[in-house]
């Protein structure tokens, strides 16, 4: 028992108090009865009162006080020490050890207070993370805005040239390739315009976005890469899964995710996109998974995969900014994006977006 309560500094004081109480009580009884008894009876009275005193102290000290006072106080002191040391695993008092008396009510109230405090701390930490992420995206946006400004003029010239070729060429095969080039050029201009949004706040214009055709369009843009003809692509997104967002911004996200998957797979590799509906905070949501059967994301990169300039392929194909931009776009839509490795091999990027309420 000493190992549970030996460090409780209040215990000696309580022992002195209840010993003093019983001593005064026994003396009072003896003095009250002494005038009515003889000397022999007085001696017996002392023995009886002494025995009662010792038994009362033993019962109080061995059974009652440890269970109802020393143990609860020790539990609270240990829990408070854990709280001061930041040991969240031991700062809560086990509800099974809390009795239904007044001290138990104090212990329960303490637990509730600690839980509320931790919720506030977690909310504050989450808010700080979001603020840091926003600051990072704004800094990135300032850089992107400058780049976008420099790209707009040559893109406009390129688009005009392609449009003129479309008007002057009648060969069907050439027309098909020119139309694809025109779509890519238009998409590049939309992306360029969208990058400016990182440098200033704009009201996000949202509309119902059917996810299946959006994924098909994104793959068509990625398909310009010669490697796309060597990969297998499966769009398993349900036709009735409609998110709420900006289609131009969302296609930018999925072009990036599909391009990363294409870079990861070997010749003849598989890229699959599927979706599902779920409920979050009472509201309908849609999650879209982009999966590949490549080598997966290195363990040392995975925790910081959405940080700027984090990439295992810092070469001509990319600088590690794509996923940072994608994360920013998804957050602007009120959604989330996460990355993991598949148990069967390969990477899995999960985008969750509010579903269209209609």
N, C-alpha and C positions, 0 to 999 in steps of 0.2 A: 504493500500500500504506500510505503514511503517513496517508491519510485514515481508514483503518480502525484503526490502532494508534498514531497519533501522540499520543493522549491517555492512553496506558497508562503510568502512572508507574512500574510495576515493570519496564518494558523496559530502561531504562539499567542497572539493577542486574543484571539477567540478562546483559546484554551484557558488563558488567565481569567477572562471574563466569566466563562461558565463555571470554572472552579471556584472563583470568588462568590458567584451567585449561590452555588450549592453549599459552600462553607457558611455563608451568612444565613441561609435558610436553616441549616442544621443547628447552628448556634441559637437562632431565634426559637426553634422548637424546643431545644434543650432548656433554655432560660424560661420558657413559658411553662414547661412541665416540672422543672426542678423543685419549686416550692411545694408541690403536692405529692412528692415521692420521698422515700427514705434514702439514706446513703447507698445501700445495696442496689436499690432500684435505679438510683442515679447512675451508678456504674454500668448497669445493664442498658440503660437508656443511651449512654455514650457509645457503647458497643453497637447497639442497634442503629443509631443515627450514623455512626461512622461507616457501618456496613452498607447502609442505604446510600450514603454519600459516594462511597467508592463504586458501588454498582451503577449508580446513576451516571457518574462521570465516565465509567467504562462504556456503558451503552451509548451515551451521547457521543463519546470520542471515537468509538470503534465502528458504530453502525450508523447513527443518525447524521452526525456532522459530515463524515466523509461522503455519504451518498447525496445529501441535500445541500451541502454548502461547499466543502473543500473541492469535490470533484467538478461541480459546475464552474466554480471560480477558476480552477486550474485549467479547464477547457477553454474558458474565455481568455485567460492570460496567454495560453499557448497559441490560440487563434490570432490574438492581437499581435503577438510577436511575429507570426508568419506574415501578417498583413504588412507590418513595418519592414520586413525583409523582402517583400515582394513575392513571397512564396504562395502563389494562387492555389496550389494543390492542397495546402493545409490551412488556409485561412478561414474556411467554412467549418462551423461546428456540426458534426454529424447529427442529423435530425433524430436518429435512433437513440441518442444519448441525452436528448433534451426532455426534461420532466415537465409535467403540466402545472407547476407552481409558478410563483412570481418570478423567481430567478430564470425558470424556463422561458417565461414570456420575454424577459430581457434578452436571453440568448437568441430566441427566434427573431426578435426585433433587430438584433445586431446582424444576423444572417441576411435579413431582408435589406438592411441598409448597405451592407457590403455588396450584395448583388446589384442594387441600384447604382452604387458608385462604380462598379466595374462596367455596367452597361454604358454609363456616361463616359467613362474613360475610353471604352472601345469605340463609341460613337465619335468622340473627339479625335482619336487616332485615325479613324477612317476618314474623317473630314480633312485632317492634315494631309493624309495620303492623296486625297482627291485634289487638294489645293496644290500640292507639289506637282502632281501629274498635269494639272491645268497650267501651272507656270511653265512646265517643260514644253507643253504643247504650244503655248503662246510664243515661247522663244523659237521653237521649231517653225511656227507659222510665220514669224518675221523673216526667217531665212527663206522659207518656201514662197512667201509673197514676192520677194525679190527675184527668185528664180522664175516664178510664173510670169512676172512682168517681162522678163527677158525672152521667154518662150512664146509669148502671145503673138508677136510680130511674125517670126518665121512660120509659126503654125498657120496664121492667117494666109500667108503667101502660099504655103503648101496646099491648104484647102482650096484656095482659088485655082491653083494650077491643076489639081485633081478634078475639080468641077469642070474646068475647060476641056480636059481630056475626055471626060464623060460625054460632053456635048459633041465632040468632034470624032469620036471613035464608035463604030457600029459593030465591031466584032463581039459576039456574045461572051466568049471566054474572057476577053480583055475587059469587057464591061463588068463582068462578075468580080474580077480582081480590083478594078477601079472603085466599084461600089464598096468593097470591103475596105480599101484604103481610105475612102471617104468617111466611112463609119468610124474607123480608127482615129482619123484626124479630128473628127467632131468629138469623139470621146476624150481625146487628149486635151482639147480646148476646154471641155467641161471639167476635167480633172484640174487643169491649170487654174480655172476660175475658182474651183472648190478649195484649192490650197490657200487662197487668200482669206478664206474664212477662219483660218487658224490665227490670223493676225488681228482680227477684229470680230466683235460679237454681232452676229446676224440672227434674226428670227428664223428658226428652222421651219421650212415649209414642208409639211408632211402630207402624204396621201396613201391610199391603199396600194400596197406593192405585192403582187403575186410573186412568190419566191421562185417557183419552178421556172417560168420563162426568164426571170432575171438571172438565174444560174446558167441557163442555156446561152443567154446573151454574153455573160461573162466568159464562158468557155469559148464562145465563138471569137472573142477578142484575144483570148490566150492562144487559140488555135492558130494564130498567125505564125507562132513559133514552129519551126520545122519539127521539133521534138514531139509536138502534140500529136502528129500523125502516127507516132510510134507508141503512144500510150493509150490505155483503155479508159474511157470516161463513162461513168454511170450516174445519171441524175435521177435519184430516187425521191426527190422532194415531192410531197403530196400536192396535187393540183389545187386543193382548197386551202392551202396554208398561205394566208395573206398577212403580211406584216404592215405596220404603220411606219412610214419613213419617207425619205427622199430617194427616189430610185437612182438618180445620177450618183449620189454619194455612196449608196449601198453597193452599186455595181463596182465602184472603185475598190471597195473592201474585198469583194469576192474575186475580182480580177487578181488582186494581190495574193489572196489565199490560194487560188488555183494555180497561179504562176509558181508560187513557192512549192506547192505539191508537185508540179510538173518538173521542177528542178531536182526534186528529191528522188523521184522514182527512176528506176533503170528502164532500159528499152523493153517495151511490152508490159510495163508496170501498170498498176490499177489505181485510179482516182475515183472515189465515190463521194457523192453528196446526198445526205438524207435529212429528214426533218421530223419533228414531233411537236405536238402541242402540250403545254402544261400550264398550271396555275401558280402564280406568284403573288402573294399579298391580295388574294381574292380576284386578281385580274388575269385574263388569258394572255399567254406568251407563246412565242414560237422559237424553238432552237434549231439551228441549222449546223450540221456537222460536215466539215470538209476533211476527208480521210484519205491517206495514201498508204502504200505498202513499201515505202522507202526505208532508210535506216533509222528514222525517228530523230527526235531532237536530243542532242547531247545533254546529259544530266547537268553539267555545269552551266549550260546556257538556258535551260528550261525555266529556272526561277526568274530570270531577267529578260525573257524572250521579247517582251513588249517595250523594253527600254530602247532609247535611241542609239543607233549605231551598234547594236548587238547582233552579230551575224557570224555564222561559221563559213560564209562565202563572201568575204570582203574583196570582191573582184569586180570585173566589168558587169557582172549580172546584177549586182545590188550592193547597197551600202548599209543595210540593216535598218533603214528608216521606214520601210513599207509597213511593218506590223505596228510601229508606233503611230503612224498616220491612221491605220485601220482602227486601232484602239480608240483614238481620238474621235473618229467619225461615229463609232458605235456608242461611245459615251455621250456624244451630242444627241444621239437618238434615245437616250435614257436606257440603253441596253448594256450588255456585258459581253466580253470576249475572253476566252481562256484557251490554254493549250495543254495538251497532255500527250503521252505516248500510248499507243494501242498495245494491249497484251499480246496480240499476234504479230506485232511489229509495225512500224510506221508511225506517223504523226496524226494527231486529231485536233483540229481547231474548231471550237464550238462558239457560235455566235447566237446570243439570245436577244430577241427583240420583242417589244410589246406587239401583240396581235392587233390587227385592225378590228375595232369594236363592231363595225358593221358586218 
